[in-house]
Amino acid sequence: MQNEQADLDKRLQNAVFGLPLLKPDEQHRCLGTFSERIELRISFAEALRYDCTQALHAILKTDATYQLLLNGQLDMDIMGRYIRLANQYDMLFAIKNSQYYHTDPDSAAVILCTDHALNRDEVDVLARYPKLK
């Protein structure tokens, strides 16, 4: 009886508050994914200042099994570039809107990721492709 009550309480909490997240702070910084799954990260400051689609082209030419995550607060003109790129490579993309995803200059605007761990040492677009500057 005690076990059934605990199970019922857990189900009610999940129904009211949603399923608990694993590493929620990391997922909020990474638009809902984990940092070890990120291939390339473009911050708001970088997305507003540079056209980073060429860097994504270079990665997607070799392997197009990635997914593109876009912060929903990104300017529509800039977001359109990345959506066209995703369509060109027939790649999955998602526009992420949540109160937890920030729009600070260092916050993630665009993330190229996979469904498994990559463990890249450097994921920042300007650190990996300094010629974009």
C-alpha positions as CSV (number, residue, x, y, z in Angstrom):
1,M,0.0,0.0,0.0
2,Q,2.8,2.4,0.9
3,N,4.6,1.7,-2.4
4,E,1.4,2.3,-4.4
5,Q,0.9,5.7,-2.6
6,A,4.5,6.8,-3.4
7,D,4.0,5.8,-7.0
8,L,0.8,7.7,-7.2
9,D,2.4,10.8,-5.6
10,K,5.3,10.6,-8.1
11,R,2.8,10.4,-11.1
12,L,0.8,13.3,-9.8
13,Q,4.0,15.4,-9.4
14,N,5.1,14.5,-12.9
15,A,1.7,15.5,-14.3
16,V,1.7,18.8,-12.5
17,F,5.3,19.9,-12.8
18,G,6.5,17.8,-15.8
19,L,9.1,15.1,-15.9
20,P,12.3,16.0,-14.0
21,L,15.3,16.9,-16.1
22,L,18.7,15.3,-15.9
23,K,21.3,18.1,-15.5
24,P,18.7,20.9,-15.9
25,D,21.1,23.8,-15.7
26,E,23.2,22.3,-18.5
27,Q,20.2,21.7,-20.6
28,H,19.0,25.3,-20.2
29,R,22.4,26.6,-21.3
30,C,22.5,24.2,-24.3
31,L,19.0,24.6,-25.7
32,G,17.7,21.4,-24.2
33,T,20.6,19.1,-25.1
34,F,23.8,18.0,-23.2
35,S,27.1,19.7,-23.7
36,E,28.9,16.5,-24.7
37,R,26.5,16.2,-27.7
38,I,27.4,19.6,-29.1
39,E,29.5,19.8,-32.3
40,L,29.3,23.6,-32.7
41,R,27.8,26.4,-30.6
42,I,27.1,29.9,-31.9
43,S,26.3,32.6,-29.3
44,F,23.9,35.5,-29.8
45,A,26.9,37.9,-30.1
46,E,28.5,35.7,-32.8
47,A,25.2,35.1,-34.6
48,L,24.3,38.8,-34.8
49,R,27.8,39.8,-35.9
50,Y,29.0,37.0,-38.3
51,D,27.5,34.7,-40.9
52,C,28.5,31.3,-39.5
53,T,26.7,29.2,-42.1
54,Q,30.0,28.5,-44.0
55,A,31.4,26.8,-40.8
56,L,28.3,24.7,-40.7
57,H,28.6,23.9,-44.4
58,A,32.1,22.6,-43.8
59,I,30.9,20.2,-41.1
60,L,27.8,19.1,-42.9
61,K,29.6,18.2,-46.1
62,T,31.4,15.4,-44.3
63,D,28.5,14.2,-42.1
64,A,24.9,15.4,-42.2
65,T,23.5,13.3,-39.3
66,Y,23.3,16.3,-37.0
67,Q,20.4,18.3,-35.6
68,L,20.2,22.1,-35.5
69,L,18.8,23.8,-32.4
70,L,17.7,27.4,-32.8
71,N,16.9,29.8,-29.9
72,G,13.4,31.1,-30.6
73,Q,14.4,34.6,-29.6
74,L,16.9,34.9,-32.5
75,D,16.1,37.4,-35.2
76,M,14.0,35.9,-37.9
77,D,16.4,37.0,-40.7
78,I,19.3,35.2,-39.0
79,M,17.2,32.2,-38.1
80,G,16.0,31.9,-41.7
81,R,19.7,31.4,-42.9
82,Y,20.0,28.4,-40.6
83,I,16.6,27.0,-41.5
84,R,17.5,27.2,-45.2
85,L,20.8,25.4,-44.4
86,A,19.0,22.7,-42.5
87,N,16.6,22.2,-45.4
88,Q,19.4,22.1,-47.9
89,Y,21.1,19.2,-46.0
90,D,17.7,17.6,-45.2
91,M,18.6,17.9,-41.5
92,L,16.3,18.0,-38.5
93,F,16.0,21.4,-36.8
94,A,14.1,22.7,-33.8
95,I,13.2,26.2,-32.7
96,K,13.5,26.2,-28.9
97,N,11.3,28.6,-27.0
98,S,11.5,28.5,-23.2
99,Q,11.7,30.9,-20.4
100,Y,14.9,29.1,-19.4
101,Y,16.8,29.8,-22.6
102,H,18.6,33.2,-22.2
103,T,19.4,35.8,-24.8
104,D,22.5,37.3,-23.3
105,P,25.4,37.9,-25.7
106,D,27.1,34.7,-24.5
107,S,24.0,32.5,-24.5
108,A,23.5,29.9,-27.2
109,A,21.7,31.1,-30.3
110,V,22.4,28.1,-32.6
111,I,23.7,24.7,-31.7
112,L,24.7,21.9,-34.0
113,C,24.4,18.6,-32.1
114,T,23.8,14.8,-32.3
115,D,21.9,12.3,-30.3
116,H,25.1,10.7,-28.8
117,A,28.1,12.0,-27.0
118,L,30.9,13.6,-29.1
119,N,33.0,15.1,-26.3
120,R,34.5,17.9,-28.4
121,D,37.2,19.9,-26.7
122,E,36.2,23.2,-28.4
123,V,32.6,23.8,-29.6
124,D,32.7,27.6,-29.9
125,V,32.4,28.6,-33.5
126,L,35.0,31.5,-33.4
127,A,37.5,29.3,-31.6
128,R,37.3,26.6,-34.2
129,Y,36.9,28.9,-37.2
130,P,38.9,32.1,-36.5
131,K,38.7,33.2,-40.1
132,L,35.0,34.1,-39.6
133,K,36.1,37.3,-37.9
